[in-house]
């Protein structure tokens, strides 16, 4: 097997191992699972018919024009339910939260393959480019976007546009263009911020429509059918989706505009840009919502490596292509910075993907000695991250103790006949998606202070003949408040995992089967 052919299985093995082992180094965050809310509702029949508590089943359904019944088209306010489709096989096969990480590795591998095909470069060049900024690969595996499916849909759409323009038969050109438009629509359905990539997609389409050296009139006649088909295939279903209304009669379009928080004030845009730029200049910020690594003086190394590769590419054979992708990355960065809520790695991923494409093109033009020097520098920086890991700190909502508590609940069968009440996204979305098929989980952020909801939850649990299992990371006095003691009573059993508590209340009035406490 040639070195080039061996790069693909090597990349697959590396990514799969990274994903499978990642929960030992990086605890889960609830945003890795919010995209699959609709799947959790479909696979937990006992949760159907519950009142629409915070993030409850049915809360994000949409009624499309000319339909009478709400459909599970969203998993969250601005996240569509399309990511459920590719995730379902992983969920079915593993039935464990690691399924999300394994899927992230698969998406990363597919994105690598598509990028190599799109750019016409070696796989090793793309793989090396993805490693320059560690946050890129970590964000694909620890996917809080969902960026994995977005990247695959975006790169697939660009490849389909390329095929459509190059196809000989008119029908093939239109078919490829339609496929590209549907892939772009899939990205918008997955998450509305996919729109940050639309200007880049349009610019790429124009570069195909008017290639250098071709008469504009001749090029337009050939490329108009696939590009028009792509535009219609994207715009029409997107318009229908955005015209849908939720259970309160609000249009999805209005919700999208409000949730986007578009800021055109230069000061506001500058502030958002600074929050995103930190991921380029601080290499230790690989997954800040999951873990925090101590800063080292070498943290500017990824940016320095990228600048060095870019400088070397100025005299390279594909400097125009590298410059074009870099320009698209800067434009996408500006679009992301215009949103008031851009601050996390899965937001920075959108411009970073285009920058990685530019780096892949530039690296492919380097000499073997130059590529080897870049690889050594990248490997050294990744090694510094590993050395720093023992000193890492972890946010409470993404702590190992939280994962241990949820694993204990599943392995002990406590989710089989308890009515789970969560006061944090940190546990709700994982418990909601995994565990016994008879699980019942609700999320009540204001639980200790809302007597009405406390009473409602108590009656729901009684109606099902289940004790309540309350999971929270709040201080004891903020969990066992006067209102909780009055309405739910005194906990019959308690378990503690670090800052996390699980408390059992026998509101059903019957015997609770014995369960061992944590040793």
TORTOR-837450 format. One record per residue (C-alpha): residue in one letter; x, y, z. Coordinates in steps of 0.001 Angstrom, whole numbers, plus 500000, padded with zeros to 6 digits. Example, Ala and Ser with C-alpha at 12.3 -4.5 7.8 and 13.67 -1.06 7.14 Angstrom:
% TORTOR-837450
A512300495500507800;S513670498940507140;
This chain:
% TORTOR-837450
X500000500000500000;X501333503426499068;X501901506100501690;X499070508135500180;X496601505240500346;X497691504382503894;X496854507896505093;X493105507236504951;X492958504164507249;X495509505846509520;X493264508902509819;X490221506702510474;X492015504730513201;X493345507899514828;X489980509642514893;X488093506572516115;X490544505980518951;X490434509642519920;X486645509593520060;X486366506349522016;X488888507403524640;X487907511067524820;X485413510764527743;X488331509732529978;X490030513072529301;X487160515418528412;X483845515059530286;X480574515504528436;X478786518813528021;X475034519020527596;X475348520866524252;X476748517702522705;X473292516141523028;X470794518975522563;X470675518286518794;X469110514870519456;X466244516017521667;X463668514823519130;X465216511323519195;X465023511219522990;X461330512086522841;X460664509423520202;X462440506682522177;X461035507448525652;X457301506736525320;X456647507406529019;X457548511054528469;X454834511634525899;X451909513591527173;X453873515345529913;X453220519082530305;X455664521168528234;X458218521941530916;X461502523588529965;X462847521758526859;X460082519173527146;X458874516960524324;X456768518810521771;X457941522235522901;X459861522902519691;X457475521316517190;X456502523358514143;X453326523428512094;X454209524037508465;X451956525890506003;X449099523730504798;X449575521199507613;X447328520801510626;X449575518825512999;X452824520059514585;X455890518137513433;X459136517431515347;X461227519596513021;X463341521183515765;X465367519862518649;X465851523290520165;X464853526889519538;X467300527349516643;X468499523765516113;X466677521514513663;X466033517817514113;X467864516669510962;X470987515655512984;X468839512920514549;X468856510917511290;X472617510195511067;X472940509914514841;X470260507237515229;X472453504282514095;X475186505307516558;X472637505683519366;X471097502311518521;X474433500488518378;X476099501949521490;X473293503186523800;X475894505279525607;X476867508960525478;X480122508013523743;X477968507514520631;X478048511289520094;X481848511304520150;X482126508328517791;X479764510018515364;X481917513141515615;X484951511102514559;X483053509671511584;X481945513130510498;X485528514360510855;X486781511527508651;X484117512181506003;X484899515906506089;X488597515096505576;X487763512972502554;X485430515560501026;X487944518359501604;X490676516374499863;X488407515720496883;X487250519326496724;X490749520789496875;X492477518101494828;X495187517631497464;X496648514696499359;X494831513350502409;X497957513902504471;X497840517609503602;X494261517902504838;X494989515875507963;X498022518015508754;X495958521168508227;X493272519964510634;X495915519490513325;X497392522993513103;X494664524397515373;X493773521697517957;X490410523342518611;X489306522345515088;X489568518576515520;X488439518650519159;X485336520634518168;X484458518023515557;X484666515178518079;X483329517070521114;X480577518435518919;X478494521178520503;X477516522780517172;X476366520557515533;X479392521278513347;X480142517748512108;X477019517337510025;X477246521012508999;X480790520574507665;X479861517447505709;X476784519115504196;X478720522260503271;X481659520455501683;X479288518047499966;X477354520974498503;X480525522563497107;X481552519247495550;X478085518821494038;X478292522322492540;X481674521428491053;X480272518234489546;X477223520074488257;X479267522643486363;X481599519979484945;X478858517522483912;X478230517031480222;X474508516256479957;X472065519056480880;X470052516688483074;X473162515744485033;X474045519390485555;X470591520135486939;X470615516996489109;X473956517881490675;X472823521461491209;X469642520283492897;X471653517985495162;X473882520911496144;X470869523063497021;X469290520332499110;X472550519842501003;X472643523564501768;X469035523399502943;X469971520466505163;X472640522631506743;X470150525427507432;X467689522925508867;X470404521473511104;X471220524884512572;X470392528341511332;X473931529692511791;X474832527551508779;X473816530732506952;X477274532109507835;X478625529822505120;X476145530872502419;X478203533870501219;X481219531583500861;X479101529063498943;X477819531837496669;X481351533117496041;X482503529579495212;X479568529176492816;X480477532430491061;X484064531252490667;X482719528178488920;X480315530214486788;X483001532541485457;X486287530649485310;X489389532540484253;X489973532535480487;X486407531586479542;X484097534057477720;X481457535204480273;X478523534605477948;X479575531046477133;X480301530247480778;X476969531664481942;X474979529537479487;X476697526390480696;X476658527055484425;X473283528791484802;X471169525565484947;X473017523854487850;X473420527083489820;X469770528057489369;X468697524541490370;X470885524795493470;X469403528161494447;X465814526940494065;X466467523647495872;X467871525578498827;X465545528592498969;X462150526916498488;X462275524338501333;X464013526892503573;X461149529339503007;X458616526658503917;X460544525745507070;X460899529358508211;X457187529936507604;X456331527250510164;X454810528328513471;X455369526929516945;X452791525933519547;X452440529593520599;X451857530825517065;X455319532356516566;X456904532026513146;X460219530234512967;X461553533160510926;X460801535590513745;X462413533271516272;X465466532914514045;X465933536666513709;X465515537181517456;X467803534280518392;X470466535408515928;X470981538685517732;X472501540372514660;X474704543313515645;X475817545868513041;X477269548364515497;X481075548427514923;X481795548343518642;X479567545316519197;X480978543511516164;X484489544228517393;X483654542803520801;X482282539584519294;X485251539317516961;X487610539559519928;X485761536732521696;X486131534517518621;X489703535538517818;X490905534200521155;X490655530646519770;X493202531534517100;X495731533078519482;X495270530779522497;X495957527176521580;X495012525941525066;X491337526785524528;X490438523530522824;X487161522825524668;X486563525599527223;X483042524433528112;X484382520991529025;X487811521671530522;X490234524506531154;X493926523941530561;X496594526167532140;X498123528724529783;X501676528289528540;X503896530686526565;X503711528333523544;X499964528817523125;X500487531144520165;X502275528328518282;X499243527239516179;X498754530759514836;X502494531114514243;X502522527825512310;X499547528940510206;X501237532246509392;X504477530469508485;X502645528091506137;X500790531034504591;X504017532947504055;X505623529935502376;X502567529538500131;X502961533059498727;X505588531692496334;X503867528338495935;X502064527001492852;X498575527352494391;X498890530712496079;X495741532020494379;X493621529159495733;X495090529530499221;X494427533289499128;X490850532724497943;X490008530321500777;X491645532669503280;X489502535536501997;X486360533417502382;X487453532536505928;X487794536229506793;X484368536987505345;X482804534151507331;X484568535390510452;X482941538787509914;X479513537153509522;X479965535170512733;X481161538267514587;X477924540049513637;X476001537712515963;X475704538823519579;X475976535215520795;X479186534125519046;X481695533121521669;X482329529364521657;X484512527039519565;X481520525763517582;X480967529348516432;X484628529871515528;X484540526570513621;X482709528179510678;X485535530501509600;X488135528007510838;X486975525312508405;X487689527626505474;X491057528560506957;X491891524851507264;X491069524448503569;X493484527286502797;X496154525643504957;X495622522295503224;X496186523880499820;X499275525706501072;X500725522625502773;X500232520532499651;X502558522876497802;X505377522722500350;X508497520627499915;X508721517351501859;X511184519007504225;X508817521909504839;X505863519598505489;X507973517552507907;X508972520691509815;X505327521720510179;X504366518212511328;X507078518229514016;X505973521642515304;X502334520545515431;X503176517284517223;X505198519220519789;X502301521555520562;X499812518683520908;X502275517077523332;X502221520216525491;X498428519905525759;X498777516314526990;X501383517360529556;X499062520077530865;X496006517851531174;X496662516668534796;X496403520315535895;X493124520908534018;X489998522117535807;X486443521232534853;X483206523265535009;X480584521720537288;X478121521114534460;X480810519246532530;X482512517425535367;X483514513782535567;X481392513500538735;X478310514389536724;X479099511660534187;X479726509199537030;X476388510033538639;X474460509531535399;X476303506290534689;X475377505088538192;X471724505950537626;X471705503955534384;X473642500913535623;X471604500646538840;X468330500937536932;X467259504006538878;X465856505471535664;X463545502476535196;X460931503350537787;X461843506828539053;X460498510160537895;X463716512079537158;X463767515803537825;X466826517758536646;X467751521293537596;X470582521522535049;X471127520943531370;X474311519194532510;X472343516074533366;X468981516503531658;X469928516018528029;X472072512944528689;X469494511272530951;X466772512259528495;X468533510490525617;X470105507412527217;X468962504811529716;X466014502535530224;X463212502791527622;X460783503456530505;X462720506545531626;X460923509768532474;X462965512983532715;X461944516605533060;X464006519780533325;X462855522365535857;X465411525123536165;X463391527025538787;X462401523918540745;X463369524874544320;X461492528185544156;X458403527387542097;X455772525803544322;X453347525386541446;X455800523306539433;X456820521355542519;X453207520404543128;X452704519565539446;X455736517306539374;X454640515602542594;X451221514815541120;X452720513551537878;X455009511213539800;X452144510011541987;X450013509373538918;X452705507072537580;X453345505466540945;X456968506578540911;X459212508217543483;X460997511374542408;X464732511268541727;X466067514807541900;X469497515487540350;X471256518765541010;X474646520389541582;X473277523153543791;X474245523655547389;X472243521569549850;X470343524597551141;X469377525453547551;X468134521913546944;X466300521032550135;X464487524357550464;X461418524966552629;X459235524632549544;X460796521290548605;X460465519985552174;X456809521064552324;X455733519620548959;X458111516698548332;X459081515930551894;X462407514688553219;X464608512628550860;X464527508923551625;X467880508263549984;X470736510453548848;X473771509890546676;X476628512296546201;X479253512442543468;X481496515444544007;X479313518539543682;X476405516509542302;X473486515166544335;X470793512607543622;X467886512666546088;X464926510296546193;X461508511401547466;X458785508833548099;X455900510983546900;X454175507891545478;X453376506693549007;X454594503159548412;X457663501091549139;X460729501979547147;X462841499073546105;X466211499071547771;X469134500696546030;X472707500773547176;X474287504067547960;X477537505006546399;X480410503451548348;
